[in-house]
Amino acid sequence: MKMKKAILVPLLILIVVASGCLFKPPAEVRFSVDRTLVRPGGTIHVMILVNNTGKVGLTGATLVLGDDSFQILQEPKFPEILPVGDAVQLVWILKAPMKPGVYNLKLSLELTDELKRSWTGFYGQFRITVSSEAGPSDEVEVSVEAPRIIGGGETANLTVIIKNKLDVPVELRDLSFNLFNGMKVVSATALPATVDGKGEVRVGYTVKAPYAYREGYISVILKYAISGAEGSTVESFSMKVVWRPWNQSSEVLREAYGLKYHWVTDGYIVDGYWTERYNSTSEFNRTEFRNLTLKIIGDSESELQAAEAIYEWMMRTYSLGDTTSSLEPSKILQQDRISYAEAQILIAAMLRSVEVPARIITLSNGTDCTARPITEFYTADGWYVIDIRHGFVGSIDEYIASPYFPKIYQLVTRDGYRIVAQAPATLKGHEHVDVTGDFLANLEDRLLKIVNERLNPELRSKLMIVMNNLDENERLYALFIFASAPSEDDLNRVLSEYSTGKIEQDVKTMYEFYKDMAWRDDFTRYWKIFAGEV
């Protein structure tokens, strides 16, 4: 019996340590909601205060709903890094169920830190009544007068109206905004110290929109006190920022795009090496293309929407092949059948004609710089990729997390290629800029972020266990496989069914077998092997 007790105590300690009970959580987290009585389909604001009390910076927060009757309409933007000792208040906007009733809204928060660790164990729970009889707050009501649509770079006046529905004065402590990314408050009237009983105050703000497309909700957060007892209320309103560079002056465009504006005004699209190889020049006149391109993009409200419209028009208009006969956009435009390279040149020319910075990206082995052409166009949110051969239009990060990037990665890291942007000025041979870093910098972190976004929250810790047991090359290979899953459902199904041990072993086996082989252009093949479909 004594021997059994001696063994039992260390074992119990081991279980407690393994379960995390002896580890101090990295943050203090407080949950609150702005209302517990809401109309069917109405909005609820979940406010979460995260105070970093750990030892390293925090990099992300994911809210998981325990009741799928509620929907997340908008998530907050987490700071790039929340340093130790700092706190941030995050606001999620939820849509309530359409069916009246009493709901038990269970919330859990998952935090990630700079060491790529996930932390769970933060919970909130609220009893929410959904009823058509729900009315406004019985203390302090906030409303906002604001335009619903503004243009990129423009300023807008917002008026916040604070109504005190009580008989006693209310002390106003603070009023803040959760604005769109890139939107800024440029001026404001002073917030009064109090609002009298049954009184009303109006506070004016001027905000400036970014030179970018934005659509969603802006939230106003009011903190107040009644006889020393603190309270808060949140009001959200919808707004859209449209950005049509083709309607702007050159002065505005230079401010919007900065040094990237030359990718609009440059007269050539590909360099002198291309000119010598194909006995053709990529020189073009933007004005000649403008009217046609404007018809194609129609009522587009952003660079991305314009690029998608041009891409769809191109797919309807041309048959595509591999034989390049001309680099001149005006001649390419007149043909019925064009090469993928010609299509990339034409779409770059059309984007430039409507004031969108665009360029051709290729692979260069030091001699030939014409391999695997794609088109990039620039927005306030960074460069976007159009890969016509593979039917892809999206951001760089979405592209590196597509089945079409791993082959490029192998050509660069194994075969010595560089990723270059064609930047000709004189057509004297090779004139391009090395942009390999744009694609490869922090590649693992960027891939991991996107794969995590595609995973159900309960599977993210499982993924991190797998990642921690692989070496650097195996981790990238695993992320390429996971990112190549045909759909989020496929990814979640397979990673849910497989044990961590099986995932690790299959990745190691596949990497060892395929690492020295030339990878396929479409990495979906390796996902199918991993998933047991072939």
N, C-alpha and C positions, 0 to 999 in steps of 0.2 A: 504493500500500500504506500509506503514512504517513497519508494522509487517512482511510482505512478504520479504522485504529487510533484516530485521534483521535475518530472518531464512536463507535466501539465502547465505549470506556471510559465516557463519560457515559451511554450507553444502559444499560450494565450497572449503573451506580450507580442509575439511575432504576428499573430492574427490582427491585433489592434494596430500595430505599426503598418502592416500591409494594407489595411483598409483605409489608411490615411488619417485615423483618429488623432494621432500624435503630431500631425503636421499642421502648422498654423496656416490658415487660408491667406491668400495673397491680397485680399481686399475686404473692406467692410462694404456691404451692399444693403441698401434700403429700398424697398418697393412701396409704391403708392399708386392709386388711381384717382382720376379727377372726379369720377362719379360712379355710383353703384346702382343708379336707376337710369335707364337709357331707353330710347325708343327703338323699335325693331329696325335693324340695319343702320342704327346710329353709330357715332364714333365714341370710343373710350380712349383716353390717353393714359398709358402706363408710364409712370415716371420712376426711373431707377437711378439712385445716386451711388456711384462707384468711387470709393476712396481707396487709393492704392496704399495699402499698409504692408506690402511685401518687400522683397529685396531686389526685384528687377522691374523694369517697365512693363506695362500692360499694352497689348496691341490690338485687342478685339473683344467684342462682346456679342454673344448670340442669345436671343430670347427664344425659348421653346414654350409653346402653348400646350397645356395639358388637355384642352378641349378644342377639337377641330371645328366646333360650331362658330368660333371666333376666327377672324382672318386678320393678318397683319397687312395693313394698307401701306404703311411707310415705316422704314427703319431709320434710326439716327446714324449719322456718320461718326464713328469712333475716332478719337485723335490718333494720329499716326503712332505716337507713343504717349502713354499716360505715365509720367515719371513717378517714382516713389515719393509719397507724401502729397501728391496732387489728387484732386477729386474732379469728377465730371458728372453732370446731370444729363441723362439720356432720356429721350421721349420717343416711345413707340406709339403709333396710331393704329388702333384696332377697330375693325368693323364688327358690330354686335350681330348676333343671329337674327334672322327675320322672324323666327317663331317666338312669340311671347312666352315667358316662363322665368323660372329662377335657375340660374346657372352657377356652378362652382368653378370659377376661373382659377386654374392652377398654373403658376408661372415658374419657370426655372431659368437661370442665367448661367451660361458657360463663358468663362473668361479664358483668353489666351495671353501668353506672355512672350517676352523677347527670346526666351529659350525654346519656343515652340511647344510649350507645355499647355495642356488644357486643364482648367480647374472648374469643377462642378460643386454642387452642394449649396447653391444659393437659391432659395425658394420664396415665393410669395403666393398668397391665396386670398381670393376675394369672392364674396357672394354678390353676384350681379343679377339684378332684376331687369328683365326686358319687358317693357309695357308701353302700349300706345298712349298711356296717360302720363308718361314721364314729361316733366316740365323743366324749366331752367333752374339753376342753382338758387337756393333760398338765402344765400349770403351775399356773395359778390359775383356779378355777372360781367364778362368781358366780351366785347364784340369788336370787329375790325372792318373799317371801310377801306377798300383797296381795289385797284383795277384787277381784272382777272387775267388779262393778257398784256404783256409789255414786250418791247423789242430788246434784243441783246445790246448791252452798253447803255441803255436808257435808264433814267431815274424815274422813280414812282413815289408818290406820296401815300403814306399809310396813316390812318387815324385810328388809334386805339381808344375805345369808349369803355370806361369803367363805371359800372352802376352799383351803388351800395343799396341793397334792398333791406337793410336793417335800419333800426331807429337810432342806433349809436354810431359814432364816427369809426371809420376803419383806417388804420395806419397802413400806408403803402410803402413796402420795404424795397421792392425791386421789380423791374419789368425787363424781360429779355426776350430775344427772338431765336428760334431755330430756323435759319435761313437756308436757301439753296446753296450748294457748293459754289463758291466764287461770288456770291451776292454779299454786299456790305452795306451797313448803315453809315450814311455820310453826314447826316445831321439829325438832331432830335431836340424837341422842347423838353424842358425839365419835368420830371415826374413829381407831382405835388406830394407833400408829406402825408396828407390825409384826404379822405373824401367824406363829406358830412353824411349824417344819417339821411337816408332816402335821397342822397345826392348823386351827382354824376360829374365826372371829369373826362376831358378829351386830351389825349397826348399825341402830338404829331411826330412822324418820323419820315425821313427821306432815305430810300434805299437805291443802290445802283446795281443793275443786273450785270452778270458777266456776259462776255461776248460768246454765248453758248446757248444751246437748247436746254431748257429745264422744264419739268412738269411734275407737279405733286402738291404737297401740303407745306405751308409755312405755319409754324406754331408760335404763339405768344404765351409766355409763362409769367404770370403775376404772382408775386409773393406778398402777403399782407399779414396783419396782426389785428386781432380784435381783443381789446382788454389784455394784451400781452400774449394771448394764445395765437400761435402762428398758423397760417393756412396758405393754400395756393390754389390757383385755378389755371387751366390751360384752354386756349381756344385755337383751333386750326382753321385755315381757310385755303382753298385751292387757288393755284396761280400757274400760269404758263409763261415761259420766256421763249420767244421765237428768235432765231438768229439766221437772217438771210443775207450773207455777205454780198450777193449779187445786186443788192439794193443799196449798198453803202459806197461812200466816197473813198478815194485812195487814202485820204488822211485817216479816216476811221479804221480802215483795214490795216494800215501800218501800225496803228495803236493796238489793234486787236491781235495781230499775228506777230508783231515785232520782227525779229530777224528772219522768221520763217516766211515773210511776205515775198522774198525773192523767188520762192517756189511757185509763185503766181506769175511773175513778170519775166522769168527766164525765157529766152527765145528758142532754146533747144530742149529736147526731152532726153535723148541718149547721146553718148559721147562719140568722139571721132573714130574710135575702134569699130563701133557699130557702123558708122558711115562708110569706112573702108571695106568692111566685110560684106555689106549689102549694097554698096554703091548707091546709097540713098541718104538723104538728110532728114532729120526729125524737126527741122525748122517749121514753124507754123504761125499763123496770125490769129490771135485770140478773138478778135472782133468777128472774123468769118464764122466762128463756131458758136458765138454767143446766142444768137436768136434761136437756132435749132436746139441748143442745150436748154434754154429757158423754157421752150415748149415741152421738152421731155421731162424736166423736173417739176413743172406745174406749180402746185401750191406747197411744195416742200418747205419745211420749217427749220431745217438744219443742214449742215454739210452731210451728215450721215444719210438723211432722207434723200437728199439730192443724189448722192453716190449710189444708193440702192435703186433709185429710179433710172439712172443711166445704165446701171448693170442690167436691170430687167429689160430695158429697151434693147440693149445690145444682144441679149440672149434671144429675143424675138426676131431680131433683124438679120443676124449673121449666122452662117455655118462656120464652125471653127475647125481648124486643122493645125498642122505643124509647119507648113511652108510659108516662109516670110518673103514677100516680094517687094515691100516698100516700108520705109520708116516715116514717110511723110503723112501726117494725119489727114490732110485734105484728100489724098489719093486713097488712103485706107477707108475713109468714110464712104467712098463711091463703090466699093467692091461688095460682092455678095458673100464671098467666102474669104475669111481672113485667118491668120494664125493667132495663136494665143498671145504671142509677143506683140503682134500688131494690135490686138484688142487691148492689151495693157497700155500701149502707147496712146491709142485713141481715147481711152477713158481718162488718162492723165491730161490730155489736151482739153477735153471737154470740161473737166473739173476746173482747170486753170481759166477757161473762158468765162466761168461764172464766179471767179475770184476765190476759189478754194485752192490753197497750197497743195500741190500734188507732185509726185516724183516716181520714177521707176527704181525699184530695188532689184538687184541681181546678185548672183554669186560670181566671185572672181577667183581664179586660181593663179593670178599673177600675170597671165597671158590673155586668157579669154574672159571677158566680163559680161557675157550674154546669157549665162545659164540661169534657168528657173526665174524668169522675170515675173514680178508682181508689182502692183501699184500701191503706193501709200498716199493718204491725204491727211491733212493736219486739222485738228480741232483744239479747242481750249482744254479738252481732256486728254490730249496727246495724239499720237499717230494712229491711224486706222489702216487696215490692210484690205485690198481687193485682190483675191487670187481667182482669176477667171477659170483657169483649168480645173480647179477643185470646187468651184461654186461657193466661195467663201467671201463674206463681207463682215468685218468686225474689227474690234480693237486689237492692238498687238498682243495683249495678254490673252485675249480669246484665241488668237492665232497660234500662239505657242502652246495653248491647251487644246489644239485641234489635232486630228490624225495626220495632218500634212506637214507639221513642223519637225517631228523627230528625224526625218530623212535629212532635212537641212542641217539640223544639229550634228548628225553624224558626218556629213560632208565637211563641216567646219572643224569639228574637233578631231576627226580621224584623218581626213584627207587634205587638210590645210587650206580649204577655201575660206574666203572672207565674204561677209555680207556688205554690199556697197550700195550707195545711193548715187545714181547717175546725176552728175552736176556739171554738164558741159557749158563752157563759155566761149571757146574758140574752135572747137572741133579738131584739136591737135592731139590725137591719140587718146590715151586713157585720162579721163577727167571724172573722177568719182570720189565720194567721201565714204570712209569706212564707218559703218553703223552697226558692226557686229555686236558692240556692247548694248545697243538698244534692245537686242533680242536675247542676249545671253546673260546680262547682268542680273544677279539675284534670281536666277532661273528657277532653282528649287523652291524658293519661297513663293514666287509668283504662281508656279504650278500648284503648289500645295494649297494656296489660298483658293484657287478656282475649283480644285477637286473638292475641298472642304465645303464650298458653297453648293456644290452639286449633291453632296451627301446629306442624308437625313442626320439631324444633330446627334442622335444616339449612336451613330456609327463613327463619329469623328475621333473619339478617344481610341476606338479600335484601330483606326488608320494610323494614329500616332504611335501605338504600340508596335505596329508593323514597321513604320519608318525608323524607329529607334533601333531595330534589330537588323537593319540593312546598312551596307556601306554606302558611300557617296554615289558611286556609279549605279549601284542597284536601286537606290532611292529614286534617282532620276528616271531610270528605266521603268520602275514601278509606276511612277506618276505619269509617264508617257502612256503606259498601258491603261491606267484608270481614266485618263483624260480622253482616251480614244473610244470609250464605251459609246455605243450608238445613241443611248439615251440615259437620262438620269435614273429612270426605272431599272434599266439593265445594270447600271453601276451599283445601285443600292441593293438590288436583289442578290447579285453575286457576292458582294462584300458582306452581306448579311448571312448568306448561307455558308460561306467558307469560314473556317476557323483561322485565327491569326497564324497558327503554325503552318497551315496549308498555304495561305497567301504568301508568307515569307518563303517557304520552300519552293513554291511554283515560280515566284519571281526570280529567286536565285538560280534555279535550273534553267529557266528561259534565258536569262541574261547570259549565263555562262555559255549556252549553246549558240545564241545569236550575236554575241557581242562583236565577233570578228567577221561576220557576214555583212553584205550590203543590205541595209534595211529597205523594205518596200516603201514606195511613195505614200501609200495609205496605211497608217499604222493600225487601222481597225482589224486587219488580219491577225495581229498579235493579241489583241483583245479577245478575238474569237477563240484563239488557241488557249488563252488563259481561262476563259469562261467555259471551256470544254465543248464549244459548238462546232469544232472541226477536228 
